Amino acid sequence: MEGRFPPLAGQDEAYLITQLRLWRDGVRGGTEAYNLMRVAAQELEEEEIEALAAWYAALDPETGEIAGAGEAPRRRINPMRLSADH
């Protein structure tokens, strides 16, 4: 699936927040795969959007690892809240 979806690691946090809000609110379109993000984001709360954006922005785009690994995370998100049953 590499290359099919744009990389999120290292993207600007504000950009990611905006895009997640647009998908959540049903405004954002895109390729034929846009529905994946719309469904994934439709029930996200604002705190979750901010936490996800912070997480992906903190990832090194080359390695996919947290920049400054070993430091305490800025925010926490419950991955169970983002399960496939949403």
PAPA-132368 format. One line per 10 residues: number of its first residue (from 1); their letters; for each residue x, y, z of C-alpha. Coordinates in steps of 0.001 Angstrom, whole numbers. Layout:
! residues N
NUM	a	X/Y/Z ~ ...
! end
This chain:
! residues 86
1	megrfpplag	0/0/0 ~ 3049/2236/144 ~ 2610/5162/-2206 ~ -1161/4774/-2318 ~ -1658/7114/620 ~ 289/10264/1444 ~ 2724/9947/4340 ~ 1542/11518/7591 ~ 4798/11321/9551 ~ 6287/14761/10051
11	qdeaylitql	3368/16662/8524 ~ 2574/20031/10051 ~ 348/19630/13119 ~ -1997/22484/12165 ~ -2410/21029/8661 ~ -3305/17601/10077 ~ -5814/19125/12505 ~ -7503/20995/9664 ~ -7684/17920/7436 ~ -9064/15683/10200
21	rlwrdgvrgg	-11731/18261/11022 ~ -12723/18486/7349 ~ -13037/14695/7092 ~ -14918/14488/10375 ~ -17345/17177/9235 ~ -17894/15521/5840 ~ -16393/18432/3900 ~ -13113/16905/2694 ~ -13122/14851/-481 ~ -10222/13538/-2488
31	teaynlmrva	-9391/10316/-4264 ~ -11593/7249/-4457 ~ -10120/6210/-1101 ~ -11323/9368/712 ~ -14155/7398/2325 ~ -11603/5533/4464 ~ -10610/8765/6189 ~ -14160/10068/6391 ~ -15287/6936/8230 ~ -12179/6913/10443
41	aqeleeeeie	-12632/10572/11425 ~ -16409/10885/11657 ~ -16637/10306/15408 ~ -13371/11873/16509 ~ -13636/14411/19271 ~ -11553/17576/19184 ~ -9102/16233/21801 ~ -8539/13122/19717 ~ -7944/15122/16554 ~ -5379/17252/18344
51	alaawyaald	-3664/14192/19845 ~ -3507/12378/16505 ~ -2121/15454/14760 ~ 501/15915/17474 ~ 1483/12239/17224 ~ 1941/12228/13445 ~ 3676/15615/13454 ~ 6171/14277/16012 ~ 7118/11288/13844 ~ 10315/11472/11854
61	petgeiagag	9306/11242/8178 ~ 12355/9121/7345 ~ 12184/6556/10154 ~ 8583/6743/11361 ~ 9919/6958/14896 ~ 9075/9617/17445 ~ 11460/12530/17146 ~ 13353/12768/20450 ~ 12409/9213/21447 ~ 12654/8739/25188
71	eaprrrinpm	10971/12036/25953 ~ 7517/12042/27504 ~ 4766/12308/24875 ~ 3038/15673/24660 ~ -424/14146/24593 ~ -1927/10719/24982 ~ -4660/9084/22970 ~ -6553/5922/23732 ~ -6079/3702/20649 ~ -9154/1686/21608
81	rlsadh	-11266/4778/20952 ~ -10166/4586/17327 ~ -11188/994/16775 ~ -12794/-191/13558 ~ -16282/-293/15096 ~ -16741/3461/14584
! end
